[in-house]
């Protein structure tokens, strides 16, 4: 059996009942995922054009506002 280091307490709390080998695999997966996200972030922030596109894609759209008050569809002039 391979040497397995103890899992972080946070993984044991989120996923109770796994074996130490399963915790080790889960920890390795999360470590790889975090490295991927960090690499994507660094790549985007190091390229000004890509960062501008990223901001445009992730910015919140303005909330729609009503310009007039309509209490009932029957009160509109197009019915």
ZISUL-V565720 format. One record per residue. N is the residue number from 0. RES is the residue in one letter. PHI is phi in degrees with one decimal (* if undefined). PSI is psi as a letter, one per 40 degrees, with the letter a starting at -180 (NA if undefined). D_CENTER is the distance of its C-alpha to the mean C-alpha in Angstrom with 2 decimals. Layout:
BEGIN
((N RES PHI PSI D_CENTER) (N RES PHI PSI D_CENTER))
END
This chain:
BEGIN
((0 X * h 35.63) (1 X -68.0 i 33.30) (2 X -69.9 h 32.88) (3 X -120.0 h 29.70) (4 X -82.0 i 28.41) (5 X -60.3 i 27.44) (6 X -76.0 i 23.82) (7 X -60.4 i 21.98) (8 X -60.4 d 22.64) (9 X -64.5 d 19.01) (10 X -68.4 d 18.76) (11 X -66.6 d 22.09) (12 X -74.0 d 21.02) (13 X -74.1 d 17.94) (14 X -128.7 g 19.94) (15 X -70.2 i 23.60) (16 X 91.1 e 26.42) (17 X -87.4 i 25.38) (18 X -81.5 i 27.81) (19 X -61.2 d 27.52) (20 X -66.7 d 27.13) (21 X -67.2 d 24.19) (22 X -63.4 d 22.57) (23 X -64.3 d 23.36) (24 X -65.3 d 21.79) (25 X -64.6 d 18.59) (26 X -63.1 d 18.62) (27 X -64.1 d 19.30) (28 X -63.7 d 16.45) (29 X -63.1 d 13.88) (30 X -63.7 d 15.82) (31 X -64.8 d 15.69) (32 X -64.5 d 11.95) (33 X -63.0 d 11.61) (34 X -64.2 d 14.44) (35 X -63.1 d 12.93) (36 X -62.6 d 9.85) (37 X -63.0 d 12.62) (38 X -63.9 d 14.90) (39 X -62.3 d 12.78) (40 X -61.1 d 12.33) (41 X -63.3 d 16.05) (42 X -65.4 d 17.10) (43 X -67.2 d 15.59) (44 X -73.7 e 16.95) (45 X -85.0 e 20.28) (46 X -117.2 h 20.98) (47 X -56.4 d 21.73) (48 X -67.1 d 21.78) (49 X -65.7 d 18.42) (50 X -67.1 d 16.98) (51 X -63.0 d 18.72) (52 X -64.3 d 17.33) (53 X -60.6 d 13.73) (54 X -63.5 d 14.58) (55 X -65.5 d 16.37) (56 X -75.0 d 13.68) (57 X -105.1 e 11.04) (58 X -74.4 i 13.78) (59 X -75.7 i 14.53) (60 X -75.9 i 17.59) (61 X -66.0 i 20.62) (62 X -70.4 h 21.65) (63 X -67.6 i 24.68) (64 X -125.0 i 27.89) (65 X -91.2 h 31.19) (66 X -91.1 d 34.17) (67 X -134.4 i 36.79) (68 X -98.8 h 37.41) (69 X -128.3 h 37.99) (70 X -83.8 d 39.10) (71 X -149.9 i 40.00) (72 X -58.7 d 39.82) (73 X -68.6 e 43.61) (74 X -87.5 e 43.83) (75 X -79.7 i 42.45) (76 X -82.0 e 45.09) (77 X -98.4 e 43.97) (78 X -112.1 NA 44.93))
END
